[in-house]
Amino acid sequence: MNQAWSETGDRYILKLFRDFIFHSIGFEGEPIVDMAHIIQCLNKFDAGSHDKICLTSRDEQNVIIVSYSELHQAFDRAFTELMNYGTTGTS
Protein backbone atom coordinates (compact mmCIF):
# COMPACT_ATOMS: atom_id res chain seq x y z
CA MET A 1 0.00 0.00 0.00
CA ASN A 2 1.24 3.47 -0.87
CA GLN A 3 2.34 5.41 2.26
CA ALA A 4 1.16 8.74 0.73
CA TRP A 5 -2.32 7.32 0.04
CA SER A 6 -3.98 9.59 2.61
CA GLU A 7 -2.21 12.73 1.40
CA THR A 8 -4.10 13.26 -1.88
CA GLY A 9 -7.58 14.02 -3.15
CA ASP A 10 -10.61 12.76 -1.27
CA ARG A 11 -8.51 11.00 1.32
CA TYR A 12 -6.74 14.23 2.30
CA ILE A 13 -9.98 16.05 3.11
CA LEU A 14 -11.11 13.01 5.09
CA LYS A 15 -7.87 13.15 7.05
CA LEU A 16 -8.46 16.86 7.77
CA PHE A 17 -12.04 16.04 8.80
CA ARG A 18 -10.77 13.40 11.24
CA ASP A 19 -8.45 15.99 12.76
CA PHE A 20 -11.33 18.51 12.91
CA ILE A 21 -13.47 16.06 14.88
CA PHE A 22 -11.02 14.21 17.12
CA HIS A 23 -7.88 16.37 17.39
CA SER A 24 -9.14 19.82 18.36
CA ILE A 25 -6.73 22.01 20.33
CA GLY A 26 -7.24 25.09 22.47
CA PHE A 27 -5.51 28.47 22.32
CA GLU A 28 -2.58 27.24 24.39
CA GLY A 29 -2.20 23.97 22.48
CA GLU A 30 -4.09 21.83 24.99
CA PRO A 31 -6.25 19.02 23.57
CA ILE A 32 -10.01 19.56 23.63
CA VAL A 33 -12.45 16.66 23.85
CA ASP A 34 -15.98 17.91 23.24
CA MET A 35 -18.43 15.02 22.89
CA ALA A 36 -21.20 17.36 21.68
CA HIS A 37 -18.91 18.56 18.84
CA ILE A 38 -17.99 14.98 17.91
CA ILE A 39 -21.59 13.75 17.86
CA GLN A 40 -22.87 16.80 15.99
CA CYS A 41 -20.19 16.45 13.30
CA LEU A 42 -20.75 12.73 12.86
CA ASN A 43 -24.53 13.20 12.65
CA LYS A 44 -24.17 15.89 9.99
CA PHE A 45 -21.68 13.71 8.12
CA ASP A 46 -23.98 10.70 8.24
CA ALA A 47 -26.97 12.76 7.06
CA GLY A 48 -24.95 14.41 4.28
CA SER A 49 -25.78 17.91 5.51
CA HIS A 50 -25.10 20.85 3.19
CA ASP A 51 -23.62 22.83 6.10
CA LYS A 52 -20.05 23.89 5.35
CA ILE A 53 -17.03 23.66 7.61
CA CYS A 54 -13.50 24.99 7.40
CA LEU A 55 -10.81 22.30 7.56
CA THR A 56 -7.24 23.33 8.31
CA SER A 57 -4.08 21.24 8.13
CA ARG A 58 -2.04 20.82 11.30
CA ASP A 59 0.65 23.17 9.98
CA GLU A 60 -2.08 25.68 9.02
CA GLN A 61 -0.75 25.87 5.45
CA ASN A 62 -3.87 24.34 3.84
CA VAL A 63 -7.42 25.55 4.39
CA ILE A 64 -10.39 23.88 2.68
CA ILE A 65 -14.07 24.80 2.95
CA VAL A 66 -16.24 21.76 2.33
CA SER A 67 -19.77 20.58 3.09
CA TYR A 68 -20.60 17.47 5.08
CA SER A 69 -22.30 16.20 1.92
CA GLU A 70 -19.04 16.51 -0.03
CA LEU A 71 -17.20 14.76 2.80
CA HIS A 72 -19.73 11.93 2.74
CA GLN A 73 -19.28 11.53 -1.03
CA ALA A 74 -15.49 11.53 -0.62
CA PHE A 75 -15.82 8.85 2.05
CA ASP A 76 -17.95 6.69 -0.25
CA ARG A 77 -15.40 7.03 -3.08
CA ALA A 78 -12.44 6.22 -0.81
CA PHE A 79 -14.25 3.24 0.71
CA THR A 80 -15.18 1.91 -2.75
CA GLU A 81 -11.57 2.33 -3.84
CA LEU A 82 -10.37 0.32 -0.83
CA MET A 83 -12.95 -2.39 -1.46
CA ASN A 84 -11.95 -2.63 -5.13
CA TYR A 85 -8.29 -2.85 -4.14
CA GLY A 86 -9.12 -5.63 -1.70
CA THR A 87 -10.91 -7.74 -4.31
CA THR A 88 -8.58 -7.12 -7.27
CA GLY A 89 -5.27 -6.55 -5.50
CA THR A 90 -4.59 -3.47 -7.66
CA SER A 91 -5.45 0.19 -7.34
C-alpha positions as CSV (number, residue, x, y, z in Angstrom):
1,M,0.0,0.0,0.0
2,N,1.2,3.5,-0.9
3,Q,2.3,5.4,2.3
4,A,1.2,8.7,0.7
5,W,-2.3,7.3,0.0
6,S,-4.0,9.6,2.6
7,E,-2.2,12.7,1.4
8,T,-4.1,13.3,-1.9
9,G,-7.6,14.0,-3.2
10,D,-10.6,12.8,-1.3
11,R,-8.5,11.0,1.3
12,Y,-6.7,14.2,2.3
13,I,-10.0,16.1,3.1
14,L,-11.1,13.0,5.1
15,K,-7.9,13.2,7.0
16,L,-8.5,16.9,7.8
17,F,-12.0,16.0,8.8
18,R,-10.8,13.4,11.2
19,D,-8.5,16.0,12.8
20,F,-11.3,18.5,12.9
21,I,-13.5,16.1,14.9
22,F,-11.0,14.2,17.1
23,H,-7.9,16.4,17.4
24,S,-9.1,19.8,18.4
25,I,-6.7,22.0,20.3
26,G,-7.2,25.1,22.5
27,F,-5.5,28.5,22.3
28,E,-2.6,27.2,24.4
29,G,-2.2,24.0,22.5
30,E,-4.1,21.8,25.0
31,P,-6.2,19.0,23.6
32,I,-10.0,19.6,23.6
33,V,-12.4,16.7,23.9
34,D,-16.0,17.9,23.2
35,M,-18.4,15.0,22.9
36,A,-21.2,17.4,21.7
37,H,-18.9,18.6,18.8
38,I,-18.0,15.0,17.9
39,I,-21.6,13.7,17.9
40,Q,-22.9,16.8,16.0
41,C,-20.2,16.5,13.3
42,L,-20.8,12.7,12.9
43,N,-24.5,13.2,12.7
44,K,-24.2,15.9,10.0
45,F,-21.7,13.7,8.1
46,D,-24.0,10.7,8.2
47,A,-27.0,12.8,7.1
48,G,-24.9,14.4,4.3
49,S,-25.8,17.9,5.5
50,H,-25.1,20.8,3.2
51,D,-23.6,22.8,6.1
52,K,-20.1,23.9,5.4
53,I,-17.0,23.7,7.6
54,C,-13.5,25.0,7.4
55,L,-10.8,22.3,7.6
56,T,-7.2,23.3,8.3
57,S,-4.1,21.2,8.1
58,R,-2.0,20.8,11.3
59,D,0.7,23.2,10.0
60,E,-2.1,25.7,9.0
61,Q,-0.7,25.9,5.4
62,N,-3.9,24.3,3.8
63,V,-7.4,25.5,4.4
64,I,-10.4,23.9,2.7
65,I,-14.1,24.8,2.9
66,V,-16.2,21.8,2.3
67,S,-19.8,20.6,3.1
68,Y,-20.6,17.5,5.1
69,S,-22.3,16.2,1.9
70,E,-19.0,16.5,0.0
71,L,-17.2,14.8,2.8
72,H,-19.7,11.9,2.7
73,Q,-19.3,11.5,-1.0
74,A,-15.5,11.5,-0.6
75,F,-15.8,8.8,2.1
76,D,-17.9,6.7,-0.3
77,R,-15.4,7.0,-3.1
78,A,-12.4,6.2,-0.8
79,F,-14.3,3.2,0.7
80,T,-15.2,1.9,-2.7
81,E,-11.6,2.3,-3.8
82,L,-10.4,0.3,-0.8
83,M,-13.0,-2.4,-1.5
84,N,-11.9,-2.6,-5.1
85,Y,-8.3,-2.9,-4.1
86,G,-9.1,-5.6,-1.7
87,T,-10.9,-7.7,-4.3
88,T,-8.6,-7.1,-7.3
89,G,-5.3,-6.5,-5.5
90,T,-4.6,-3.5,-7.7
91,S,-5.4,0.2,-7.3
